[in-house]
Amino acid sequence: MSINFISEINPQQFKLNESLLRARLNRLLRLLEQNGRTVSVVFLDDKEMARYNQTYRHKEGPTNVLSFPADVADELGDILISVDTAWREAVEKGIPLHQHLTWLIIHGLLHLLGYDHELSEAEAERMQDKEAALYQAVQHIHSGGRIMPQLAINVDHIATIREARGGAEPDPVLAAGICELAGARGIVVHLREDRRHIQDRDVRVLRQTVKTRLNLEMAAVKEIVEIALDVRPDLITLVPEKRKELTTEGGLDILANEKKIRKTVGKMTEAGIPVSIFIDPDEEQIKAAMDVGATYVELHTGRYADAKEHEEQEREFRLIEQAAEAAYAAGLRINAGHGLNYLNVGRVAGLSVIEELSIGHAVIARAAFVGLDQAVREMQNCIDLAG
Ligand code: PXP
């Protein structure tokens, strides 16, 4: 695959972040299964664009984007973008220039692939839906193609301490606030069917108080699905649940539970709640996650974290690394977690495609000695050092 960026604009006027746009285009080509083909993106000013518009479309004045499909099999074609027009449109919409440029690249790419919004209303709708889905899949990619993993703290264990006495203290809601103040970018709770730690009230109050992102771990069962649809967390993560386990013991087997998982994903998607599925680092599960319509997978890092011998740890890490790449190439977004601590988190945080690390036990255990604020900051530091 080759991507050519050609800039014919005045660099004093607009500073284009080429590495950001290249990383996003790279990903888009993979998602569209066009990764063997060459595409050129040419950035022009309005004057040049008006010339192309007149010559090829017999229209006066500039436009934002024009696509010219190639007639050679391994080439996709050229996308011309007027940065002057893109800038005016971005200002009108109140969005950053690079966000709008990403939209225009997607629009141009879809034209190269034969989409045409001018054909009919139905085709315009099909194209718009495709654009929105592609934008959603690439908007988190930052400069240089590197995704910085964000720390999400699981506060279940605070509730476990509370339940030991059946009272009101310590409150996981308060803990979540401290975690956010210390820099955590997300709060995770698992509302188990047996309610052994987190209670319904916790989830409902957290929905009111969490300022970052609330990720609700849950089993794909009717009662909890109804609560999730009512509470509307920012993300739900489907996990397996066994009554006798001490903690989640492994990834969800999507293939063995396909029907109820597909149904739950469908309900959440209809309600606009994105779904992540906690899976073992396994290609079959990744394919199945795609197939049932998940937006994210959370890769189970427990076996890597629990490995006693160096060789076993290496083997488990490779599986996570390969699964992360495969999920990324398939167009899934990727979180990871389970068993991560201050010593083993670095390697996982160093994988360039992981968006969120979900960590509970290690941080809450350390908090007993150094305080929750410091325990979160230290974990954040371990992640930053890996970045
Ligand atoms: N991710 C999932 C899906 C989990 O079930 C858990 C445990 O509740 C975690 C992450 C966090 O694991 P740990 O408490 O070992 O950090």
Boltz pocket constraint, residues with backbone or C-beta under 6 A from the ligand:
constraints:
  - pocket:
      binder: B
      contacts: [[A, 154], [A, 156], [A, 190], [A, 217], [A, 237], [A, 239], [A, 247], [A, 248], [A, 278], [A, 298], [A, 336], [A, 337], [A, 338], [A, 339], [A, 340], [A, 358], [A, 359], [A, 360], [A, 361], [A, 362]]
      max_distance: 6.0
